[in-house]
Amino acid sequence: MFKRIMAPVDLAHVEKLGAALECAGDLAKHYNVPVVYVGVTSSQPSEVAHNPEEFARKLGEFAAAEAARFGIETSAHSTIAHDPTLDIDDTLMRAIDETGSDLVIIASHVPHLIDHFWPSIGGKLARYAKCSVMVVRM
């Protein structure tokens, strides 16, 4: 049914992504398809990494750990955005094409008042992506 699953991850908040990561791992195992974990960083130092190369290495280590945990094929796709907070939607939309993914599994959050004015990342992907998008409530 699916050929590649894309799972966006925020390495600074992996502990909040449990349900989405479980879903991606379980579906990948069920359909025997790879998962590509996508991380977005900037060229500036962050709380996760000092530079994009270190970020890519850490994302690769995360993908390898998920492969071992679920017994699936994984890869990591690190991408750089000028301002990850503002550019995340467009960056993830490009990553769908860059990775050849046909399913995106993304964690959501409990809606707040601001979400009525500023759409969520998962909501925007679900609305505009040319592939299936599963938004998993945290």
C-alpha positions, 0 to 999 in steps of 0.5 A: 500500500505504501512505499515510504513513510516520512516521520518528521522528528524534533530531536529536542523534543523526542520524548513528546513524539512517542505515539507518532513514532510508534505508529510509524514503526508499526506501519512500516513493519506491517507494510514492510516499508522504510521510514525516513526520519526528517529533521529540520535545523538551521546553520546556527548552533542550537540546543541539539547540535553545534552545526548541521553536520552534527545534527545530521549525525545525531538524526542518523543515530536516532534513525538507526536506533528506531531501526533496531527498536522496530526491526525496520529499514530506516534512513535520516534526511536532514535539511537546513532552513534559514529559520526552522520555526518559520520555515518548517511547513515549506521545508517539510513539504519539500522533504516529502518530494525529496524523500519520495514519501507517500505517507507522512506520520506527524505528531500533533499537539493539543489545540490552543487558542492560537491554533484558530489563527495560526494553522498547525504544521500537521494540519497544513501538511494534511491540507496541501501535501500530495500524499497521505498524512496521518496526524497522531495526537500526542 
